[in-house]
């Protein structure tokens, strides 16, 4: 496997994961050897699909071979952004990423349900939110099934999420289970990119 650059891109879960990776030698560069692949973790607090579109310069700065996306959870919390709207925005973003000639593969990370939303600030009710997440995950999984350029990555290794959440019901107080799942998705993307058709 040739040395490649991976951009793990998204919202605050990725920002926090980047901080976790920088805290100890064993998790630096997402646990990959520094002389092998370069793993860039870029996350924006409160980030949405539109946020990533505004920061498309990240793609041209890092020039990643593989992009892993953890995004759209904050979109779904807004009443007007239904799963149908977010699905269309998400697939449009993926198409935009492949406009960069150096991008070989995209991994879409499964969205997480939450324990609470900020309904007092206009977010949808938690039950509505979690149903939206399940619907969008299902649609993304079906749409990407069989693709040679994209993979929907399920965080199956993260059992019993309720024990991992911080007091806000959104972020994780224990990062290592998420670290292992993200690393697994990155490794899958690296291997799959070697087999993806080149144009």
Short mmCIF file of the C-alpha atoms (twelve columns), coordinates in Angstrom:
data_MODEL
# 
_entry.id   MODEL 
# 
loop_
_atom_site.group_PDB 
_atom_site.id 
_atom_site.type_symbol 
_atom_site.label_atom_id 
_atom_site.label_alt_id 
_atom_site.label_comp_id 
_atom_site.label_asym_id 
_atom_site.label_seq_id 
_atom_site.Cartn_x 
_atom_site.Cartn_y 
_atom_site.Cartn_z 
_atom_site.pdbx_PDB_model_num 
ATOM 1   C CA . UNK A 1   0.000   0.000  0.000   1 
ATOM 2   C CA . UNK A 2   1.540   3.290  -1.125  1 
ATOM 3   C CA . UNK A 3   1.832   6.178  1.322   1 
ATOM 4   C CA . UNK A 4   -1.310  8.288  1.213   1 
ATOM 5   C CA . UNK A 5   -2.970  11.277 2.830   1 
ATOM 6   C CA . UNK A 6   -6.313  10.864 4.582   1 
ATOM 7   C CA . UNK A 7   -8.531  13.759 5.643   1 
ATOM 8   C CA . UNK A 8   -10.958 12.903 8.455   1 
ATOM 9   C CA . UNK A 9   -13.369 15.796 8.089   1 
ATOM 10  C CA . UNK A 10  -16.461 16.838 9.960   1 
ATOM 11  C CA . UNK A 11  -17.917 18.446 13.063  1 
ATOM 12  C CA . UNK A 12  -16.945 18.617 16.743  1 
ATOM 13  C CA . UNK A 13  -16.642 14.840 17.192  1 
ATOM 14  C CA . UNK A 14  -13.710 14.975 14.788  1 
ATOM 15  C CA . UNK A 15  -12.244 18.077 16.410  1 
ATOM 16  C CA . UNK A 16  -12.297 16.320 19.784  1 
ATOM 17  C CA . UNK A 17  -10.879 13.152 18.250  1 
ATOM 18  C CA . UNK A 18  -7.989  15.192 16.843  1 
ATOM 19  C CA . UNK A 19  -7.280  16.577 20.308  1 
ATOM 20  C CA . UNK A 20  -7.372  13.064 21.769  1 
ATOM 21  C CA . UNK A 21  -4.937  11.797 19.125  1 
ATOM 22  C CA . UNK A 22  -2.488  14.599 19.924  1 
ATOM 23  C CA . UNK A 23  -2.438  13.775 23.644  1 
ATOM 24  C CA . UNK A 24  -0.376  10.579 23.510  1 
ATOM 25  C CA . UNK A 25  2.213   8.980  21.248  1 
ATOM 26  C CA . UNK A 26  0.177   5.801  20.667  1 
ATOM 27  C CA . UNK A 27  -2.713  7.734  19.092  1 
ATOM 28  C CA . UNK A 28  -0.722  10.351 17.146  1 
ATOM 29  C CA . UNK A 29  -1.536  10.231 13.424  1 
ATOM 30  C CA . UNK A 30  -4.486  7.987  14.381  1 
ATOM 31  C CA . UNK A 31  -1.999  5.283  15.375  1 
ATOM 32  C CA . UNK A 32  -0.417  5.000  11.925  1 
ATOM 33  C CA . UNK A 33  3.343   5.247  11.609  1 
ATOM 34  C CA . UNK A 34  4.475   8.764  10.792  1 
ATOM 35  C CA . UNK A 35  6.568   7.502  7.880   1 
ATOM 36  C CA . UNK A 36  3.600   5.699  6.318   1 
ATOM 37  C CA . UNK A 37  0.314   7.546  5.886   1 
ATOM 38  C CA . UNK A 38  -0.535  11.114 6.855   1 
ATOM 39  C CA . UNK A 39  -3.842  11.390 8.749   1 
ATOM 40  C CA . UNK A 40  -5.285  14.885 9.034   1 
ATOM 41  C CA . UNK A 41  -8.133  15.444 11.503  1 
ATOM 42  C CA . UNK A 42  -10.151 18.595 10.804  1 
ATOM 43  C CA . UNK A 43  -13.413 19.208 12.656  1 
ATOM 44  C CA . UNK A 44  -15.546 22.313 13.142  1 
ATOM 45  C CA . UNK A 45  -17.668 22.891 16.236  1 
ATOM 46  C CA . UNK A 46  -21.314 23.001 15.209  1 
ATOM 47  C CA . UNK A 47  -20.238 21.959 11.721  1 
ATOM 48  C CA . UNK A 48  -22.795 21.152 9.033   1 
ATOM 49  C CA . UNK A 49  -22.619 20.127 5.387   1 
ATOM 50  C CA . UNK A 50  -22.682 23.822 4.484   1 
ATOM 51  C CA . UNK A 51  -19.722 24.381 6.832   1 
ATOM 52  C CA . UNK A 52  -17.650 21.871 4.879   1 
ATOM 53  C CA . UNK A 53  -18.662 23.520 1.629   1 
ATOM 54  C CA . UNK A 54  -17.401 26.844 2.991   1 
ATOM 55  C CA . UNK A 55  -14.104 25.227 3.962   1 
ATOM 56  C CA . UNK A 56  -13.582 23.354 0.693   1 
ATOM 57  C CA . UNK A 57  -10.127 24.924 0.718   1 
ATOM 58  C CA . UNK A 58  -9.178  22.159 3.183   1 
ATOM 59  C CA . UNK A 59  -9.389  19.709 0.282   1 
ATOM 60  C CA . UNK A 60  -6.962  21.662 -1.860  1 
ATOM 61  C CA . UNK A 61  -4.645  22.359 1.088   1 
ATOM 62  C CA . UNK A 62  -4.255  18.730 2.222   1 
ATOM 63  C CA . UNK A 63  -4.845  17.116 -1.201  1 
ATOM 64  C CA . UNK A 64  -6.150  13.869 0.359   1 
ATOM 65  C CA . UNK A 65  -6.296  10.553 -1.445  1 
ATOM 66  C CA . UNK A 66  -9.040  9.431  0.955   1 
ATOM 67  C CA . UNK A 67  -11.691 11.513 2.746   1 
ATOM 68  C CA . UNK A 68  -13.658 10.252 5.758   1 
ATOM 69  C CA . UNK A 69  -16.789 12.235 6.617   1 
ATOM 70  C CA . UNK A 70  -18.456 12.542 10.018  1 
ATOM 71  C CA . UNK A 71  -21.083 15.163 9.281   1 
ATOM 72  C CA . UNK A 72  -24.827 15.953 9.063   1 
ATOM 73  C CA . UNK A 73  -25.833 15.359 12.682  1 
ATOM 74  C CA . UNK A 74  -26.107 19.087 13.319  1 
ATOM 75  C CA . UNK A 75  -28.045 19.501 10.079  1 
ATOM 76  C CA . UNK A 76  -30.727 17.064 11.222  1 
ATOM 77  C CA . UNK A 77  -31.292 18.957 14.468  1 
ATOM 78  C CA . UNK A 78  -32.762 21.880 12.492  1 
ATOM 79  C CA . UNK A 79  -36.516 21.482 11.829  1 
ATOM 80  C CA . UNK A 80  -36.345 22.579 8.190   1 
ATOM 81  C CA . UNK A 81  -33.538 20.147 7.293   1 
ATOM 82  C CA . UNK A 82  -35.461 16.914 6.857   1 
ATOM 83  C CA . UNK A 83  -33.680 13.620 6.070   1 
ATOM 84  C CA . UNK A 84  -34.670 14.051 2.413   1 
ATOM 85  C CA . UNK A 85  -33.073 17.511 2.197   1 
ATOM 86  C CA . UNK A 86  -29.941 16.418 4.084   1 
ATOM 87  C CA . UNK A 87  -29.576 13.296 1.950   1 
ATOM 88  C CA . UNK A 88  -29.580 15.396 -1.222  1 
ATOM 89  C CA . UNK A 89  -27.098 17.856 0.296   1 
ATOM 90  C CA . UNK A 90  -24.860 14.997 1.448   1 
ATOM 91  C CA . UNK A 91  -24.745 13.252 -1.926  1 
ATOM 92  C CA . UNK A 92  -24.106 16.608 -3.598  1 
ATOM 93  C CA . UNK A 93  -21.141 17.157 -1.264  1 
ATOM 94  C CA . UNK A 94  -19.705 13.744 -2.157  1 
ATOM 95  C CA . UNK A 95  -19.964 14.580 -5.868  1 
ATOM 96  C CA . UNK A 96  -18.200 17.878 -5.190  1 
ATOM 97  C CA . UNK A 97  -15.342 16.078 -3.420  1 
ATOM 98  C CA . UNK A 98  -14.730 13.820 -6.394  1 
ATOM 99  C CA . UNK A 99  -14.327 16.902 -8.579  1 
ATOM 100 C CA . UNK A 100 -10.832 17.097 -7.071  1 
ATOM 101 C CA . UNK A 101 -8.676  14.830 -9.282  1 
ATOM 102 C CA . UNK A 102 -6.558  13.524 -6.393  1 
ATOM 103 C CA . UNK A 103 -9.501  12.182 -4.321  1 
ATOM 104 C CA . UNK A 104 -9.692  8.410  -4.834  1 
ATOM 105 C CA . UNK A 105 -12.133 7.245  -2.168  1 
ATOM 106 C CA . UNK A 106 -14.690 8.597  0.320   1 
ATOM 107 C CA . UNK A 107 -15.790 6.889  3.538   1 
ATOM 108 C CA . UNK A 108 -19.067 8.115  5.043   1 
ATOM 109 C CA . UNK A 109 -19.226 7.500  8.772   1 
ATOM 110 C CA . UNK A 110 -22.522 6.458  10.321  1 
ATOM 111 C CA . UNK A 111 -24.330 9.254  12.155  1 
ATOM 112 C CA . UNK A 112 -24.891 8.863  15.900  1 
ATOM 113 C CA . UNK A 113 -28.130 9.133  17.784  1 
ATOM 114 C CA . UNK A 114 -28.069 11.442 20.806  1 
ATOM 115 C CA . UNK A 115 -29.379 11.478 24.348  1 
ATOM 116 C CA . UNK A 116 -30.737 15.017 24.114  1 
ATOM 117 C CA . UNK A 117 -31.150 17.973 21.785  1 
ATOM 118 C CA . UNK A 118 -31.389 21.691 22.427  1 
ATOM 119 C CA . UNK A 119 -35.128 21.820 21.784  1 
ATOM 120 C CA . UNK A 120 -35.358 24.949 23.968  1 
ATOM 121 C CA . UNK A 121 -33.209 26.659 21.315  1 
ATOM 122 C CA . UNK A 122 -35.254 25.508 18.367  1 
ATOM 123 C CA . UNK A 123 -33.793 22.057 17.703  1 
ATOM 124 C CA . UNK A 124 -36.170 19.203 16.951  1 
ATOM 125 C CA . UNK A 125 -37.310 16.955 19.785  1 
ATOM 126 C CA . UNK A 126 -34.861 14.163 20.680  1 
ATOM 127 C CA . UNK A 127 -37.231 11.422 19.475  1 
ATOM 128 C CA . UNK A 128 -37.669 13.171 16.140  1 
ATOM 129 C CA . UNK A 129 -33.921 13.699 15.891  1 
ATOM 130 C CA . UNK A 130 -33.021 10.065 16.520  1 
ATOM 131 C CA . UNK A 131 -35.617 8.885  14.006  1 
ATOM 132 C CA . UNK A 132 -34.141 11.278 11.458  1 
ATOM 133 C CA . UNK A 133 -30.656 9.877  12.100  1 
ATOM 134 C CA . UNK A 134 -31.842 6.317  11.550  1 
ATOM 135 C CA . UNK A 135 -33.613 7.280  8.329   1 
ATOM 136 C CA . UNK A 136 -30.603 9.146  6.923   1 
ATOM 137 C CA . UNK A 137 -28.215 6.331  7.866   1 
ATOM 138 C CA . UNK A 138 -30.464 3.875  6.056   1 
ATOM 139 C CA . UNK A 139 -30.670 6.023  2.928   1 
ATOM 140 C CA . UNK A 140 -26.913 6.657  2.798   1 
ATOM 141 C CA . UNK A 141 -26.147 2.975  3.351   1 
ATOM 142 C CA . UNK A 142 -28.477 1.943  0.528   1 
ATOM 143 C CA . UNK A 143 -27.229 4.633  -1.848  1 
ATOM 144 C CA . UNK A 144 -23.557 3.726  -1.360  1 
ATOM 145 C CA . UNK A 145 -24.034 -0.037 -1.359  1 
ATOM 146 C CA . UNK A 146 -21.936 -1.568 -4.130  1 
ATOM 147 C CA . UNK A 147 -20.061 1.649  -4.932  1 
ATOM 148 C CA . UNK A 148 -16.395 1.260  -5.903  1 
ATOM 149 C CA . UNK A 149 -15.650 4.827  -4.785  1 
ATOM 150 C CA . UNK A 150 -17.542 5.170  -1.480  1 
ATOM 151 C CA . UNK A 151 -18.254 3.176  1.658   1 
ATOM 152 C CA . UNK A 152 -20.832 3.683  4.400   1 
ATOM 153 C CA . UNK A 153 -18.938 2.823  7.581   1 
ATOM 154 C CA . UNK A 154 -20.958 1.621  10.552  1 
ATOM 155 C CA . UNK A 155 -19.572 2.197  14.038  1 
ATOM 156 C CA . UNK A 156 -20.472 -1.376 14.975  1 
ATOM 157 C CA . UNK A 157 -17.625 -1.740 17.446  1 
ATOM 158 C CA . UNK A 158 -19.043 0.976  19.684  1 
ATOM 159 C CA . UNK A 159 -21.449 -1.041 21.817  1 
ATOM 160 C CA . UNK A 160 -23.710 0.590  24.416  1 
ATOM 161 C CA . UNK A 161 -23.329 4.194  23.320  1 
ATOM 162 C CA . UNK A 162 -25.252 5.483  26.331  1 
ATOM 163 C CA . UNK A 163 -22.242 4.721  28.541  1 
ATOM 164 C CA . UNK A 164 -19.900 6.696  26.292  1 
ATOM 165 C CA . UNK A 165 -21.780 9.984  26.136  1 
ATOM 166 C CA . UNK A 166 -20.681 13.038 28.063  1 
ATOM 167 C CA . UNK A 167 -23.157 15.034 30.137  1 
ATOM 168 C CA . UNK A 168 -24.313 16.982 27.064  1 
ATOM 169 C CA . UNK A 169 -25.667 13.780 25.506  1 
ATOM 170 C CA . UNK A 170 -23.876 14.530 22.220  1 
ATOM 171 C CA . UNK A 171 -20.119 14.144 22.673  1 
ATOM 172 C CA . UNK A 172 -18.130 11.248 24.113  1 
ATOM 173 C CA . UNK A 173 -16.426 11.262 27.494  1 
ATOM 174 C CA . UNK A 174 -14.418 8.178  26.470  1 
ATOM 175 C CA . UNK A 175 -12.747 8.638  23.105  1 
ATOM 176 C CA . UNK A 176 -10.969 5.326  22.654  1 
ATOM 177 C CA . UNK A 177 -13.928 3.279  21.316  1 
ATOM 178 C CA . UNK A 178 -14.578 6.023  18.762  1 
ATOM 179 C CA . UNK A 179 -10.852 6.174  17.988  1 
ATOM 180 C CA . UNK A 180 -10.828 2.459  17.145  1 
ATOM 181 C CA . UNK A 181 -13.877 2.754  14.879  1 
ATOM 182 C CA . UNK A 182 -12.534 5.831  13.073  1 
ATOM 183 C CA . UNK A 183 -9.184  4.105  12.600  1 
ATOM 184 C CA . UNK A 184 -10.970 1.072  11.170  1 
ATOM 185 C CA . UNK A 185 -12.839 3.254  8.687   1 
ATOM 186 C CA . UNK A 186 -9.631  5.002  7.660   1 
ATOM 187 C CA . UNK A 187 -7.847  1.689  7.167   1 
ATOM 188 C CA . UNK A 188 -10.738 0.436  5.033   1 
ATOM 189 C CA . UNK A 189 -10.574 3.577  2.911   1 
ATOM 190 C CA . UNK A 190 -6.829  3.222  2.419   1 
ATOM 191 C CA . UNK A 191 -7.152  -0.366 1.229   1 
ATOM 192 C CA . UNK A 192 -10.195 0.359  -0.949  1 
ATOM 193 C CA . UNK A 193 -8.499  3.330  -2.604  1 
ATOM 194 C CA . UNK A 194 -5.835  0.987  -3.974  1 
ATOM 195 C CA . UNK A 195 -8.562  -0.930 -5.813  1 
ATOM 196 C CA . UNK A 196 -10.694 2.024  -6.916  1 
ATOM 197 C CA . UNK A 197 -10.701 2.672  -10.685 1 
ATOM 198 C CA . UNK A 198 -8.368  5.469  -11.773 1 
ATOM 199 C CA . UNK A 199 -9.421  8.022  -14.364 1 
# 
